Amino acid sequence: MSFAKDVLLRNWGVKLTSILLAFLLWLAVRGEPSAEVVVTVPLEIILPADMQITSERPGTVEVTIRGMASNMWFGQPLPSCRVDLGQAGEGEREVPLMPADVRVPRASGLEVISIRPARVRLTLEKVISREVAIRVIRGEPPLDLEVYGVKVEPQVVTVTGPRSHVQGIRDIPTENIPLSGQRESLRTYARLEIADSALHASPPGPVQVSIQLGVRRQVRVIRGVPVVPDDSSVTVIPPRIRLRVLVPISLQQALTAADFEATVNTSSLDAAQKTARVKLQVSLREAQIPGVAIVEVSPAEVTIRREERQ
């Protein structure tokens, strides 16, 4: 009994230190128990500068990660999943998502086990640009007035976006401009209403819109307007034309064929050409009467015939 006691108590300090060191070494060898966790990380897709994804795509993926609990995520940046399609062309493709695509902090001891979904289907389209006309959206003026003309500045904008979206658009509308209480012509600014979020306009707006208002008009038919050529050696067929003219209902003056002038310009025609079709130029002879507008010339072109010189 005394022998065993002597063995236990002899150099007890050295023995206690040895036991403590052995325990610490066991902890180091055994290590902290690893754990598996599922985390949601952002999905980053690298594309060429002239490409855009037009299909639905997930913004995040679920990643299963294994590692020591203390490394998740104290003092560490969060992981992300990055796919490089920098050399991809147009079209639909199935892109696999691999553990190597997940970026985890170096020296963290973390291991990516799996990714869900394991693949994504994407459609890539080339980004193009083209000019598109601006269409003014407006309301109706009071009953005794009508719109004489609408101008927009600029008349076109450059639209940029995926190929199929840009090719499918006909024009860009403005916001609605109400005219119900408007009794005078106006100039205002209007926003562009682009419903497709994939498209961008340059300039983005607003645009300047000018709307000319006037008294309501009616259509009058003016017959027998003579056609006068700039060369007396030609004959015009037919020699007289018919006009449809918008005239304010308040205008008391009776318009006749003598109030209009119809001419043809033959200076650009080949002198050897015996006959030709020429477009008419028609206008009021006197100063412009407010609200009067020629809406139709019939026929719009006439035939000129050169007389043979004796």
C-alpha positions in Angstrom: 0.0 0.0 0.0 2.8 2.4 0.9 4.6 1.4 -2.2 1.7 2.3 -4.4 1.2 5.6 -2.6 4.9 6.4 -3.1 4.6 5.7 -6.8 1.6 8.0 -7.2 2.9 10.9 -5.2 6.5 10.8 -6.3 7.1 13.7 -8.9 3.4 14.4 -8.9 3.9 17.8 -10.5 5.6 16.3 -13.5 3.0 13.6 -13.8 0.1 16.1 -13.7 1.8 18.2 -16.4 2.2 15.2 -18.6 -1.5 14.3 -18.2 -2.5 17.8 -19.1 -0.3 17.8 -22.2 -1.7 14.5 -23.3 -5.3 15.8 -23.0 -4.5 18.9 -25.1 -2.8 16.7 -27.7 -5.9 14.5 -27.8 -8.1 17.5 -28.4 -5.8 18.7 -31.2 -5.8 15.3 -32.9 -9.5 14.7 -32.4 -10.4 18.2 -33.5 -13.8 19.9 -33.5 -16.6 17.7 -34.8 -17.6 18.7 -38.4 -21.1 19.7 -39.4 -23.1 19.9 -42.6 -25.3 22.9 -43.3 -27.4 24.1 -46.2 -27.0 27.8 -47.1 -28.6 30.0 -49.7 -26.0 31.8 -51.7 -26.2 34.3 -54.7 -25.8 33.0 -58.2 -23.5 35.2 -60.2 -23.3 34.7 -64.0 -20.5 36.3 -66.0 -21.7 37.2 -69.5 -20.1 38.9 -72.6 -20.7 42.6 -72.7 -23.0 42.3 -75.7 -25.2 39.4 -74.3 -28.2 39.4 -72.0 -30.2 36.6 -70.3 -33.8 36.7 -71.5 -35.1 33.5 -69.8 -36.1 33.2 -66.2 -33.0 32.5 -64.0 -32.6 31.8 -60.3 -31.0 34.6 -58.3 -29.8 32.1 -55.6 -28.9 28.4 -55.2 -28.8 26.1 -52.2 -25.3 24.8 -51.3 -24.5 22.0 -48.8 -21.3 22.8 -47.0 -19.3 20.6 -44.6 -16.8 21.9 -42.1 -16.1 22.9 -38.4 -19.0 24.8 -36.9 -16.7 27.5 -35.7 -15.8 28.3 -39.3 -19.4 28.9 -40.3 -19.3 31.9 -40.7 -17.6 33.9 -37.9 -15.2 36.4 -39.4 -15.5 34.9 -42.9 -17.0 36.3 -46.1 -20.2 34.5 -47.2 -19.8 32.0 -50.1 -21.2 32.7 -53.6 -21.7 30.6 -56.8 -20.1 32.1 -59.9 -20.6 30.7 -63.4 -18.4 32.0 -66.2 -20.2 32.3 -69.6 -17.9 35.0 -70.9 -17.3 33.1 -74.2 -20.9 31.9 -74.7 -22.9 32.8 -77.9 -26.6 33.3 -78.5 -29.1 30.5 -77.9 -30.6 28.2 -75.2 -28.2 26.2 -73.1 -28.1 24.0 -70.0 -25.5 25.1 -67.6 -24.3 22.6 -64.9 -23.5 23.9 -61.5 -20.5 22.3 -59.9 -19.0 22.4 -56.4 -16.0 24.1 -57.9 -18.2 27.0 -58.9 -18.8 27.9 -55.3 -16.3 30.3 -53.8 -15.6 29.7 -50.1 -12.9 31.4 -48.0 -9.5 29.9 -48.4 -8.0 28.1 -45.4 -11.4 27.8 -43.9 -11.5 24.0 -44.1 -15.0 24.2 -45.6 -16.0 21.6 -48.3 -18.8 22.0 -50.8 -20.8 18.8 -50.9 -23.6 19.6 -53.4 -25.5 22.4 -55.2 -29.3 22.6 -55.8 -30.4 22.9 -58.5 -27.6 21.0 -60.2 -28.1 22.8 -63.5 -30.0 25.8 -64.9 -31.4 26.4 -68.4 -30.6 29.8 -69.8 -31.4 31.7 -73.0 -28.8 34.3 -74.2 -29.5 37.0 -76.7 -27.3 39.5 -78.3 -27.9 43.1 -77.3 -28.7 45.4 -80.2 -29.9 49.0 -80.8 -32.1 50.7 -83.4 -34.1 53.9 -83.8 -37.8 53.8 -83.0 -40.4 56.4 -83.6 -42.2 58.2 -80.6 -46.0 57.9 -80.6 -47.8 60.7 -78.7 -50.7 59.5 -76.6 -53.3 62.3 -76.0 -56.9 62.8 -74.9 -59.7 64.5 -76.8 -60.2 68.3 -76.8 -63.5 70.0 -76.1 -66.3 69.3 -78.6 -66.0 72.6 -80.4 -62.3 72.1 -81.0 -60.1 69.6 -82.8 -56.4 68.7 -83.0 -54.8 70.3 -86.1 -51.3 68.8 -85.6 -49.0 67.1 -83.2 -45.2 67.4 -83.1 -42.7 65.7 -80.9 -39.0 66.4 -80.4 -37.1 64.3 -80.8 -39.1 62.3 -83.3 -37.2 59.0 -82.6 -35.1 57.5 -79.8 -32.5 54.7 -79.8 -33.8 51.6 -78.1 -31.3 49.1 -76.8 -32.0 45.6 -75.4 -32.1 41.9 -76.3 -32.5 41.2 -80.0 -36.0 39.7 -79.9 -37.3 42.5 -77.7 -35.9 45.3 -79.9 -37.1 43.7 -83.1 -40.6 43.3 -81.8 -41.2 46.9 -80.8 -42.9 49.3 -83.3 -42.8 52.6 -81.4 -42.4 54.1 -78.0 -45.6 55.7 -76.6 -45.6 58.8 -74.3 -47.7 59.1 -71.2 -51.2 60.3 -71.9 -51.6 64.1 -72.4 -55.1 65.2 -71.3 -56.9 67.8 -73.5 -60.4 67.8 -72.0 -60.1 71.3 -70.5 -57.6 72.7 -73.0 -58.7 75.5 -75.3 -55.4 76.7 -76.7 -52.5 75.1 -78.4 -49.9 73.8 -75.9 -46.3 72.8 -75.6 -45.4 70.4 -72.8 -43.0 67.6 -71.7 -44.1 64.0 -71.5 -42.4 60.9 -70.2 -41.8 57.8 -72.3 -43.8 54.8 -71.3 -41.6 51.7 -71.9 -43.5 48.7 -70.7 -40.7 46.2 -71.4 -38.1 46.4 -68.5 -35.5 44.8 -70.7 -35.4 47.9 -73.1 -33.7 51.2 -72.5 -34.2 54.4 -74.6 -31.6 57.0 -75.4 -32.4 59.8 -74.7 -34.5 58.5 -71.9 -37.0 61.4 -71.9 -39.0 63.4 -71.2 -39.7 64.6 -74.8 -41.2 67.9 -75.9 -44.7 67.6 -77.4 -46.5 70.5 -79.3 -50.2 70.1 -79.9 -52.0 72.6 -82.2 -55.7 73.1 -81.4 -58.3 75.0 -83.4 -62.0 75.2 -84.1 -63.7 72.1 -85.4 -63.6 71.7 -89.2 -65.6 70.2 -92.0 -64.6 68.7 -95.3 -65.3 70.7 -98.5 -64.7 69.5 -102.0 -63.1 71.9 -104.4 -63.4 70.9 -108.1 -61.8 72.2 -111.3 -58.5 73.5 -109.9 -56.3 74.2 -113.0 -52.9 72.6 -113.2 -50.2 75.0 -114.4 -46.8 73.6 -115.6 -43.6 75.5 -115.4 -43.0 74.8 -119.1 -45.5 76.1 -121.6 -44.4 73.5 -124.2 -45.9 70.6 -122.2 -49.5 69.5 -122.0 -50.9 68.3 -118.6 -53.4 65.4 -118.5 -55.8 65.9 -116.8 -55.7 69.7 -116.9 -57.8 70.1 -113.7 -57.9 68.3 -110.4 -60.2 67.9 -107.4 -59.3 68.7 -103.8 -60.7 67.7 -100.4 -60.1 70.5 -97.9 -60.6 70.8 -94.2 -62.2 74.2 -93.4 -63.2 75.7 -90.0 -67.0 75.6 -89.6 -66.8 79.2 -88.5 -65.2 80.3 -91.8 -67.7 82.4 -93.8 -65.6 82.7 -96.9 -66.6 80.4 -99.7 -63.5 78.8 -101.1 -63.4 78.1 -104.9 -60.9 76.7 -107.4 -59.5 80.2 -107.9 -58.2 80.2 -104.2 -55.8 77.3 -105.0 -52.8 76.8 -107.1 -51.7 73.5 -108.6 -48.3 73.3 -110.3 -45.9 70.8 -111.8 -42.1 71.0 -112.0 -40.6 69.6 -115.2 -37.0 71.0 -114.8 -35.6 67.7 -113.4 -37.0 65.6 -116.3 -35.1 64.4 -119.3 -35.6 66.7 -122.2 -35.8 63.8 -124.6 -38.6 62.2 -122.6 -41.9 62.6 -124.4 -44.2 61.7 -121.5 -43.8 61.4 -117.7 -45.8 61.1 -114.5 -45.2 64.1 -112.2 -46.4 64.7 -108.6 -48.5 67.8 -108.1 -47.7 70.7 -105.7 -50.9 72.3 -104.4 -51.3 75.4 -102.1 -53.5 78.4 -101.3 -52.9 81.4 -103.6 -53.3 84.0 -100.9 -51.9 84.1 -97.3 -52.7 81.0 -95.2 -56.2 80.9 -93.8 -56.0 79.6 -90.2 -57.3 76.0 -90.0 -57.5 75.4 -93.7 -55.7 72.2 -94.7 -55.6 70.2 -98.0 -56.2 66.5 -97.1 -56.5 64.9 -100.5 -55.4 65.7 -104.1 -57.1 63.7 -106.8 -55.3 62.6 -108.8 -52.0 63.0 -106.8 -50.0 62.7 -110.1 -50.6 63.9 -113.6 -49.1 63.0 -117.0 -47.2 65.6 -118.9 -46.6 65.3 -122.6 -44.1 67.3 -124.5 -45.2 68.9 -127.8 -43.0 68.2 -130.8 -41.4 71.3 -132.0 -41.9 72.2 -135.7 
